[in-house]
Amino acid sequence: MAMATGTTCSEIFGTASSSTPASVNSSAPLPSSSLAPTQSPIPDPAPVPAPAPVPAPVPVVPAPVPVVPAPAPVVPAPAPAPPITNPSNTQSTPVSAPTPGVLTVYSGPASNFPPASAWQPFSALWALNLPALHEVDNDADINSIQSSIQEISDDTNSLPYGPIDPRVILAVIMQESSGQATVGATSNGVTNPGLMQSHDGVGYSFSDPAGSILQMIHDGVLGVLTPGGGDGLYNTTYEQNGSIWEGIRKYNSGSVDVTNLSNGLGSTNSYCSDIANRLMGAKNT
């Protein structure tokens, strides 16, 4: 192409740069994009969590063995105290009920007579004899007889061969006077007033019925304390070393054939046998 006249190449292409190449400033930083590596940076590893603390082992404590106390021994309730300490006079409930009218003849030594363990209880004997008492006594005297029997029996509790069983006292009262408080006294050289026909004791007092009944039973059991008075049932039992059957025999006859208590030695032969039948509930008249 033809250049215009007077036109230089520099005018066409612009001002020419120096023929000397421009120096490169080597100290200028290179663009990071052109020199940095193209791979992705390696991330920091994830932190490893600290291990959970291991709990200390719980000691295995065995459950305590319960201490079971040994069972308490079964102790039977004590039997009621017998009314007398003499073994032959121990009270207990009999096996069979009384059969009034069916009598047994007892004889020989005391060992042939029924022990107190075979006698009927006082309550049964009292009920058995109550109709006969109502025939001869008023209600007030009957009550006095019952309470006086128990009171005098209790008075012998602390004595060496006591107490004298209230059943024996009742049986002797019924044997001697059929339970009649006002019965008259007998006399065979010795005055024997009711209820127990004591040896020179007191008799019934219409001015003091209750007091005289108590005194009559006292005289029959513990003896007459006035001069000339005789032994009571306790005294004769004591003299026979606590044998209630020998004491009963001596109370009636004044002396004892210990080989045969049905030998009255001039007194009533069947006295001990009759008392035995009363205690067994077979005799109530």
VOBA-1610 file (N, C-alpha, C; in pm, whole numbers, padded with zeros to 5 digits, always signed):
BEGIN
Met+00089-00117+00000Met+00000+00000+00000Met+00092+00122+00000Ala+00052+00218-00073Ala+00135+00335-00082Ala+00114+00418+00038Met+00217+00460+00102Met+00211+00546+00218Met+00192+00686+00174Ala+00131+00753+00248Ala+00113+00894+00218Ala+00248+00961+00231Thr+00259+01059+00146Thr+00384+01128+00145Thr+00403+01200+00272Gly+00528+01182+00317Gly+00565+01249+00443Gly+00521+01177+00564Thr+00465+01068+00542Thr+00417+00989+00659Thr+00521+00888+00689Thr+00559+00885+00813Thr+00660+00787+00854Thr+00596+00671+00915Cys+00679+00569+00929Cys+00627+00446+00990Cys+00591+00469+01132Ser+00662+00560+01190Ser+00630+00583+01333Ser+00500+00650+01347Glu+00466+00720+01252Glu+00339+00786+01261Glu+00230+00685+01239Ile+00259+00594+01155Ile+00156+00492+01128Ile+00140+00404+01245Phe+00242+00358+01300Phe+00235+00258+01407Phe+00247+00324+01543Gly+00255+00448+01545Gly+00271+00516+01673Gly+00417+00534+01704Thr+00437+00601+01814Thr+00573+00627+01850Thr+00639+00500+01883Ala+00747+00477+01827Ala+00816+00349+01847Ala+00885+00351+01978Ser+00881+00237+02036Ser+00953+00226+02165Ser+01098+00218+02137Ser+01173+00235+02240Ser+01315+00232+02224Ser+01353+00096+02176Ser+01457+00098+02098Ser+01500-00030+02045Ser+01555-00118+02154Thr+01588-00056+02263Thr+01637-00137+02376Thr+01520-00190+02453Pro+01519-00317+02472Pro+01399-00372+02541Pro+01387-00313+02677Ala+01262-00302+02711Ala+01239-00248+02849Ala+01287-00348+02949Ser+01351-00296+03045Ser+01402-00388+03151Ser+01289-00438+03239Val+01305-00557+03275Val+01200-00622+03363Val+01239-00604+03506Asn+01152-00553+03581Asn+01180-00536+03727Asn+01164-00671+03793Ser+01279-00730+03816Ser+01275-00867+03873Ser+01233-00869+04017Ser+01235-00754+04076Ser+01196-00756+04220Ser+01048-00745+04238Ala+00975-00718+04139Ala+00827-00707+04157Ala+00769-00844+04180Pro+00677-00852+04262Pro+00617-00986+04291Pro+00540-01035+04176Leu+00553-01163+04160Leu+00477-01225+04053Leu+00335-01247+04100Pro+00250-01241+04012Pro+00109-01268+04054Pro+00099-01409+04106Ser+00032-01411+04212Ser+00021-01544+04275Ser-00057-01638+04190Ser-00146-01583+04114Ser-00230-01672+04036Ser-00151-01740+03929Ser-00039-01675+03886Ser+00036-01737+03780Ser+00144-01827+03829Leu+00189-01809+03960Leu+00300-01889+04008Leu+00258-01991+04116Ala+00148-01965+04185Ala+00108-02058+04295Ala+00066-02188+04238Pro+00093-02294+04311Pro+00047-02428+04262Pro-00103-02431+04256Thr-00150-02515+04167Thr-00294-02522+04144Thr-00363-02620+04236Gln-00288-02707+04311Gln-00356-02807+04397Gln-00416-02740+04519Ser-00527-02803+04571Ser-00598-02749+04689Ser-00514-02767+04814Pro-00528-02673+04903Pro-00448-02688+05028Pro-00499-02806+05112Ile-00410-02872+05183Ile-00446-02988+05267Ile-00504-02935+05398Pro-00627-02970+05424Pro-00687-02917+05550Pro-00618-02979+05671Asp-00624-02903+05778Asp-00570-02958+05904Asp-00655-03077+05950Pro-00589-03176+06003Pro-00670-03294+06047Pro-00766-03255+06159Ala-00881-03320+06155Ala-00982-03293+06261Ala-00925-03332+06396Pro-00953-03250+06494Pro-00899-03285+06628Pro-00958-03415+06679Val-00875-03497+06735Val-00921-03624+06792Val-00977-03596+06931Pro-01104-03631+06952Pro-01161-03601+07086Pro-01088-03682+07194Ala-01076-03616+07307Ala-01012-03686+07421Ala-01100-03804+07463Pro-01039-03912+07495Pro-01123-04030+07536Pro-01202-03997+07662Ala-01323-04051+07662Ala-01409-04030+07780Ala-01343-04093+07903Pro-01352-04024+08013Pro-01289-04083+08134Pro-01355-04214+08172Val-01276-04308+08205Val-01329-04440+08247Val-01364-04431+08396Pro-01493-04454+08427Pro-01530-04444+08570Pro-01459-04551+08651Ala-01431-04512+08771Ala-01369-04610+08861Ala-01465-04725+08886Pro-01415-04844+08890Pro-01507-04959+08908Pro-01579-04949+09045Val-01708-04974+09038Val-01787-04972+09162Val-01763-05103+09235Pro-01717-05094+09358Pro-01693-05221+09430Pro-01824-05296+09452Val-01819-05423+09424Val-01938-05507+09442Val-01944-05550+09588Val-02040-05490+09657Val-02056-05524+09799Val-02172-05622+09810Pro-02147-05741+09856Pro-02260-05835+09865Pro-02366-05783+09962Ala-02489-05807+09925Ala-02599-05766+10014Ala-02583-05836+10148Pro-02604-05760+10254Pro-02588-05824+10386Pro-02690-05936+10407Val-02641-06042+10460Val-02732-06154+10490Val-02815-06116+10612Pro-02947-06111+10597Pro-03028-06072+10714Pro-03007-06169+10829Val-02990-06111+10945Val-02973-06193+11065Val-03111-06227+11118Val-03147-06349+11102Val-03278-06393+11150Val-03261-06447+11291Pro-03323-06378+11387Pro-03305-06428+11524Pro-03366-06566+11541Ala-03303-06643+11622Ala-03359-06775+11650Ala-03496-06759+11714Pro-03590-06840+11671Pro-03725-06826+11730Pro-03720-06847+11880Ala-03795-06761+11946Ala-03801-06773+12092Ala-03867-06905+12128Pro-03814-06970+12227Pro-03879-07096+12267Pro-04022-07072+12314Val-04107-07161+12275Val-04247-07150+12316Val-04258-07199+12459Val-04285-07103+12545Val-04298-07137+12687Val-04445-07143+12721Pro-04493-07256+12762Pro-04636-07263+12795Pro-04669-07174+12911Ala-04790-07121+12909Ala-04834-07037+13021Ala-04829-07117+13149Pro-04779-07051+13255Pro-04772-07125+13381Pro-04909-07167+13430Ala-04914-07287+13482Ala-05041-07334+13537Ala-05075-07255+13662Pro-05203-07235+13688Pro-05239-07164+13811Pro-05180-07233+13933Ala-05140-07152+14028Ala-05083-07208+14150Ala-05184-07297+14220Pro-05144-07416+14257Pro-05238-07505+14326Pro-05272-07449+14462Pro-05386-07485+14516Pro-05426-07428+14644Pro-05346-07478+14762Ile-05270-07588+14748Ile-05182-07627+14858Ile-05051-07677+14801Thr-04946-07666+14884Thr-04813-07701+14838Thr-04785-07849+14848Asn-04857-07919+14932Asn-04837-08061+14947Asn-04872-08131+14815Pro-04784-08216+14758Pro-04815-08280+14630Pro-04946-08355+14630Ser-04986-08410+14742Ser-05111-08486+14744Ser-05232-08397+14739Asn-05212-08265+14748Asn-05324-08172+14752Asn-05326-08079+14632Thr-05261-08116+14523Thr-05253-08030+14407Thr-05385-08033+14331Gln-05439-07912+14303Gln-05568-07903+14236Gln-05550-07900+14085Ser-05636-07970+14014Ser-05640-07962+13869Ser-05779-08003+13823Thr-05805-07977+13696Thr-05936-08012+13643Thr-05941-08162+13614Pro-06042-08230+13662Pro-06051-08374+13641Pro-06088-08408+13498Val-06071-08535+13465Val-06100-08579+13329Val-06250-08590+13307Ser-06321-08644+13401Ser-06463-08668+13382Ser-06547-08584+13476Ala-06672-08560+13437Ala-06764-08484+13519Ala-06811-08570+13636Pro-06855-08505+13744Pro-06900-08582+13859Pro-07027-08660+13828Thr-07042-08771+13897Thr-07163-08853+13882Thr-07221-08874+14021Pro-07304-08779+14067Pro-07359-08791+14202Pro-07433-08923+14220Gly-07412-08982+14336Gly-07482-09107+14368Gly-07402-09232+14342Val-07299-09224+14257Val-07216-09340+14229Val-07094-09332+14321Leu-07099-09405+14429Leu-06996-09393+14532Leu-06891-09503+14518Thr-06772-09468+14560Thr-06660-09562+14565Thr-06620-09581+14710Val-06595-09704+14750Val-06551-09731+14886Val-06398-09728+14887Tyr-06342-09635+14962Tyr-06197-09621+14974Tyr-06154-09673+15110Ser-06039-09738+15113Ser-05983-09786+15239Ser-05833-09805+15220Gly-05766-09842+15328Gly-05622-09862+15320Gly-05547-09734+15350Pro-05420-09726+15311Pro-05338-09607+15340Pro-05378-09488+15253Ala-05316-09376+15279Ala-05349-09253+15206Ala-05328-09266+15056Ser-05232-09348+15016Ser-05205-09364+14873Ser-05321-09428+14799Asn-05415-09491+14870Asn-05532-09553+14806Asn-05645-09452+14782Phe-05629-09332+14833Phe-05734-09231+14820Phe-05702-09138+14704Pro-05804-09080+14642Pro-05780-08999+14521Pro-05694-08876+14549Pro-05596-08850+14465Pro-05513-08729+14482Pro-05593-08605+14442Ala-05544-08491+14485Ala-05615-08366+14457Ala-05627-08340+14307Ser-05535-08393+14227Ser-05543-08373+14082Ser-05667-08437+14021Ala-05731-08530+14094Ala-05850-08597+14042Ala-05979-08536+14098Trp-05968-08446+14194Trp-06088-08388+14253Trp-06154-08292+14154Gln-06283-08270+14175Gln-06354-08170+14096Gln-06309-08030+14138Pro-06316-07933+14046Pro-06283-07794+14082Pro-06381-07741+14187Phe-06337-07642+14260Phe-06423-07586+14364Phe-06555-07537+14306Ser-06551-07472+14190Ser-06675-07418+14132Ser-06776-07529+14105Ala-06727-07644+14059Ala-06819-07755+14031Ala-06876-07812+14161Leu-06791-07825+14262Leu-06839-07879+14389Leu-06936-07782+14457Trp-06908-07654+14446Trp-06999-07554+14505Trp-07136-07562+14437Ala-07137-07567+14305Ala-07264-07577+14232Ala-07338-07706+14267Leu-07262-07813+14287Leu-07323-07942+14319Leu-07390-07940+14457Asn-07332-07869+14550Asn-07384-07865+14687Asn-07478-07748+14713Leu-07489-07656+14620Leu-07570-07536+14642Leu-07718-07567+14669Pro-07780-07661+14597Pro-07920-07691+14629Pro-07939-07737+14774Ala-07846-07818+14827Ala-07857-07861+14966Ala-07839-07744+15062Leu-07753-07652+15029Leu-07734-07533+15114Leu-07860-07447+15117His-07925-07434+15003His-08048-07353+14998His-08159-07414+15083Glu-08152-07542+15110Glu-08255-07605+15194Glu-08240-07570+15341Val-08118-07531+15385Val-08094-07511+15528Val-08043-07372+15563Asp-08007-07291+15464Asp-07948-07159+15491Asp-08017-07052+15407Asn-08013-06928+15457Asn-08061-06817+15374Asn-07947-06771+15283Asp-07981-06683+15189Asp-07882-06641+15089Asp-07762-06571+15151Ala-07788-06487+15253Ala-07678-06414+15316Ala-07580-06511+15382Asp-07633-06613+15450Asp-07544-06710+15515Asp-07468-06793+15412Ile-07534-06826+15303Ile-07466-06903+15197Ile-07348-06822+15141Asn-07372-06693+15118Asn-07262-06608+15068Asn-07149-06600+15170Ser-07185-06593+15298Ser-07082-06587+15403Ser-07003-06717+15409Ile-07069-06829+15391Ile-07000-06958+15392Ile-06897-06963+15279Gln-06940-06924+15161Gln-06849-06931+15045Gln-06729-06838+15062Ser-06753-06713+15101Ser-06640-06619+15116Ser-06550-06658+15232Ser-06608-06713+15339Ser-06526-06751+15455Ser-06438-06871+15424Ile-06488-06964+15344Ile-06407-07079+15303Ile-06281-07030+15232Gln-06299-06938+15138Gln-06184-06889+15061Gln-06090-06807+15148Glu-06146-06725+15236Glu-06062-06640+15321Glu-05975-06723+15415Ile-06035-06824+15478Ile-05957-06906+15571Ile-05855-06990+15497Ser-05891-07040+15380Ser-05794-07114+15299Ser-05675-07024+15265Asp-05703-06899+15228Asp-05595-06805+15195Asp-05507-06778+15317Asp-05566-06780+15435Asp-05488-06755+15557Asp-05383-06864+15581Thr-05400-06979+15520Thr-05304-07088+15540Thr-05199-07095+15429Asn-05199-06998+15338Asn-05106-07000+15224Asn-04960-07008+15265Ser-04923-06931+15366Ser-04782-06921+15403Ser-04739-07024+15507Leu-04829-07111+15545Leu-04795-07210+15647Leu-04722-07329+15584Pro-04642-07401+15662Pro-04557-07507+15603Pro-04632-07611+15521Tyr-04748-07653+15564Tyr-04823-07752+15488Tyr-04952-07692+15432Gly-04953-07563+15416Gly-05070-07496+15362Gly-05055-07470+15213Pro-05157-07413+15152Pro-05284-07388+15217Pro-05370-07513+15226Ile-05468-07508+15314Ile-05568-07614+15315Ile-05666-07584+15202Asp-05683-07681+15116Asp-05762-07664+14994Asp-05906-07626+15029Pro-05961-07522+14965Pro-06099-07484+14993Pro-06199-07596+14963Arg-06162-07687+14873Arg-06252-07799+14844Arg-06264-07893+14963Val-06151-07910+15034Val-06154-07995+15154Val-06241-07930+15261Ile-06227-07797+15276Ile-06307-07727+15377Ile-06455-07742+15346Leu-06494-07724+15221Leu-06634-07740+15182Leu-06682-07882+15209Ala-06600-07982+15174Ala-06640-08122+15193Ala-06660-08152+15342Val-06573-08101+15429Val-06587-08126+15572Val-06712-08055+15627Ile-06739-07933+15579Ile-06861-07862+15621Ile-06985-07944+15586Met-06989-07996+15464Met-07106-08074+15422Met-07113-08206+15498Gln-06999-08265+15530Gln-06996-08392+15603Gln-07039-08373+15749Glu-06994-08264+15811Glu-07019-08244+15954Glu-07157-08187+15984Ser-07205-08096+15902Ser-07331-08027+15937Ser-07426-08010+15819Ser-07399-08078+15709Ser-07478-08061+15585Ser-07483-07915+15542Gly-07386-07837+15587Gly-07378-07697+15546Gly-07470-07605+15623Gln-07537-07652+15725Gln-07632-07569+15799Gln-07558-07483+15901Ala-07564-07352+15880Ala-07490-07261+15968Ala-07547-07261+16110Thr-07676-07281+16122Thr-07741-07272+16254Thr-07754-07406+16323Val-07688-07509+16271Val-07701-07641+16331Val-07656-07638+16477Gly-07723-07715+16560Gly-07688-07718+16701Gly-07559-07792+16727Ala-07499-07766+16842Ala-07374-07832+16879Ala-07401-07970+16934Thr-07306-08058+16914Thr-07311-08191+16976Thr-07213-08192+17092Ser-07234-08285+17183Ser-07144-08292+17298Ser-07122-08437+17335Asn-06996-08476+17335Asn-06956-08609+17378Asn-06833-08593+17466Gly-06851-08512+17568Gly-06739-08474+17652Gly-06671-08349+17600Val-06693-08320+17471Val-06639-08202+17406Val-06753-08139+17327Thr-06765-08009+17334Thr-06868-07940+17256Thr-06819-07921+17113Asn-06903-07965+17019Asn-06869-07953+16877Asn-06975-07873+16804Pro-06957-07742+16793Pro-07055-07659+16722Pro-07032-07666+16571Gly-07136-07628+16492Gly-07121-07621+16345Gly-07035-07500+16309Leu-06997-07487+16185Leu-07029-07569+16069Leu-06938-07692+16056Met-06819-07686+16114Met-06724-07796+16100Met-06712-07879+16227Gln-06805-07856+16321Gln-06804-07933+16447Gln-06666-07926+16513Ser-06619-07803+16527Ser-06485-07783+16584Ser-06482-07824+16731His-06362-07838+16783His-06338-07881+16921His-06350-07761+17015Asp-06467-07750+17080Asp-06493-07641+17175Asp-06482-07503+17111Gly-06525-07494+16985Gly-06523-07365+16917Gly-06652-07288+16938Val-06667-07178+16864Val-06786-07094+16876Val-06897-07150+16787Gly-07020-07109+16818Gly-07134-07148+16738Gly-07191-07028+16663Tyr-07303-07049+16600Tyr-07368-06945+16519Tyr-07423-06836+16609Ser-07407-06713+16566Ser-07460-06599+16639Ser-07563-06527+16552Phe-07687-06520+16601Phe-07791-06451+16523Phe-07768-06300+16522Ser-07691-06250+16616Ser-07661-06107+16616Ser-07543-06073+16524Asp-07466-06173+16489Asp-07352-06152+16398Asp-07334-06276+16311Pro-07428-06297+16220Pro-07420-06420+16139Pro-07290-06433+16060Ala-07253-06329+15987Ala-07133-06338+15902Ala-07008-06356+15986Gly-06995-06281+16095Gly-06877-06293+16179Gly-06866-06429+16245Ser-06980-06484+16287Ser-06975-06615+16353Ser-06946-06727+16253Ile-06996-06714+16131Ile-06965-06815+16029Ile-06815-06816+15999Leu-06758-06698+15985Leu-06614-06689+15961Leu-06536-06751+16076Gln-06578-06726+16200Gln-06508-06780+16316Gln-06524-06931+16325Met-06641-06983+16292Met-06661-07128+16296Met-06568-07200+16197Ile-06556-07142+16077Ile-06468-07204+15977Ile-06322-07187+16018His-06289-07074+16078His-06153-07056+16130His-06121-07163+16234Asp-06213-07186+16329Asp-06189-07286+16433Asp-06173-07425+16373Gly-06251-07455+16271Gly-06244-07588+16210Gly-06116-07612+16131Val-06057-07505+16080Val-05935-07519+15997Val-05809-07492+16079Leu-05805-07382+16151Leu-05683-07341+16221Leu-05685-07374+16370Gly-05795-07431+16416Gly-05801-07471+16556Gly-05859-07363+16645Val-05899-07406+16763Val-05958-07316+16862Val-05845-07265+16951Leu-05831-07135+16955Leu-05715-07076+17024Leu-05739-07054+17172Thr-05862-07064+17215Thr-05891-07044+17357Thr-05846-07167+17437Pro-05821-07149+17567Pro-05779-07264+17649Pro-05879-07379+17640Gly-05825-07498+17622Gly-05910-07616+17608Gly-05955-07642+17466Gly-05926-07549+17376Gly-05967-07567+17238Gly-05885-07675+17169Gly-05945-07733+17067Gly-05878-07842+16997Gly-05818-07801+16864Asp-05756-07899+16803Asp-05690-07876+16674Asp-05792-07858+16562Gly-05748-07785+16462Gly-05824-07773+16338Gly-05766-07866+16232Leu-05826-07861+16116Leu-05784-07949+16007Leu-05639-07922+15965Tyr-05598-07796+15968Tyr-05458-07767+15935Tyr-05365-07831+16037Asn-05399-07820+16165Asn-05312-07874+16270Asn-05295-08025+16256Thr-05404-08096+16231Thr-05394-08242+16221Thr-05317-08283+16095Thr-05330-08206+15988Thr-05253-08234+15867Thr-05105-08210+15891Tyr-05074-08104+15961Tyr-04935-08073+15995Tyr-04875-08186+16079Glu-04953-08235+16176Glu-04904-08342+16264Glu-04880-08471+16188Gln-04946-08487+16073Gln-04927-08607+15990Gln-04833-08578+15873Asn-04743-08482+15893Asn-04639-08451+15793Asn-04697-08410+15658Gly-04809-08341+15662Gly-04866-08286+15540Gly-04958-08379+15465Ser-04984-08500+15514Ser-05077-08591+15446Ser-05220-08545+15473Ile-05285-08493+15369Ile-05420-08440+15389Ile-05517-08551+15429Trp-05499-08673+15377Trp-05592-08781+15411Trp-05572-08828+15554Glu-05449-08836+15599Glu-05427-08871+15740Glu-05474-08758+15831Gly-05458-08633+15784Gly-05508-08520+15862Gly-05659-08522+15875Ile-05729-08559+15768Ile-05876-08570+15774Ile-05916-08680+15872Arg-05846-08792+15865Arg-05877-08903+15957Arg-05858-08859+16103Lys-05749-08791+16130Lys-05721-08748+16266Lys-05818-08640+16312Tyr-05864-08555+16221Tyr-05960-08451+16255Tyr-06089-08513+16309Asn-06127-08627+16250Asn-06251-08693+16293Asn-06233-08779+16417Ser-06125-08854+16421Ser-06112-08956+16526Ser-06009-08924+16633Gly-05923-08827+16610Gly-05822-08791+16709Gly-05697-08874+16702Ser-05699-08984+16630Ser-05581-09070+16611Ser-05594-09137+16475Val-05486-09198+16430Val-05482-09248+16292Val-05421-09387+16286Asp-05490-09475+16214Asp-05431-09601+16171Asp-05385-09576+16027Val-05256-09550+16012Val-05207-09509+15880Val-05215-09621+15777Thr-05233-09746+15822Thr-05244-09856+15726Thr-05384-09870+15672Asn-05482-09812+15741Asn-05621-09820+15695Asn-05698-09700+15748Leu-05715-09602+15661Leu-05783-09479+15703Leu-05934-09500+15718Ser-05984-09614+15683Ser-06125-09644+15707Ser-06145-09716+15840Asn-06042-09723+15918Asn-06054-09769+16057Asn-06073-09646+16143Gly-06196-09622+16189Gly-06227-09501+16264Gly-06180-09500+16407Leu-06131-09616+16455Leu-06082-09624+16594Leu-06187-09567+16692Gly-06311-09607+16668Gly-06422-09564+16754Gly-06503-09451+16695Ser-06455-09388+16592Ser-06531-09282+16524Ser-06587-09339+16393Thr-06636-09254+16307Thr-06700-09297+16182Thr-06598-09362+16089Asn-06615-09492+16062Asn-06518-09563+15977Asn-06511-09505+15837Ser-06626-09469+15783Ser-06631-09425+15642Ser-06600-09276+15625Tyr-06553-09209+15728Tyr-06536-09063+15722Tyr-06445-09022+15605Cys-06328-09080+15596Cys-06237-09043+15486Cys-06293-09084+15351Ser-06357-09199+15344Ser-06417-09243+15218Ser-06530-09148+15175Asp-06609-09102+15274Asp-06717-09007+15242Asp-06660-08876+15190Ile-06555-08827+15255Ile-06492-08703+15209Ile-06438-08721+15068Ala-06377-08836+15041Ala-06323-08861+14907Ala-06433-08857+14802Asn-06547-08917+14830Asn-06657-08916+14735Asn-06712-08774+14717Arg-06711-08696+14821Arg-06755-08556+14806Arg-06658-08480+14716Leu-06529-08500+14734Leu-06430-08430+14652Leu-06435-08474+14506Met-06474-08597+14484Met-06486-08647+14347Met-06618-08605+14282Gly-06707-08545+14362Gly-06835-08499+14308Gly-06942-08606+14308Ala-06916-08719+14377Ala-07014-08827+14375Ala-07112-08819+14492Lys-07080-08740+14592Lys-07165-08732+14712Lys-07193-08586+14741Asn-07321-08552+14756Asn-07357-08414+14783Asn-07468-08402+14887Thr-07489-08510+14964Thr-07591-08506+15070Thr-07529-08552+15201
//
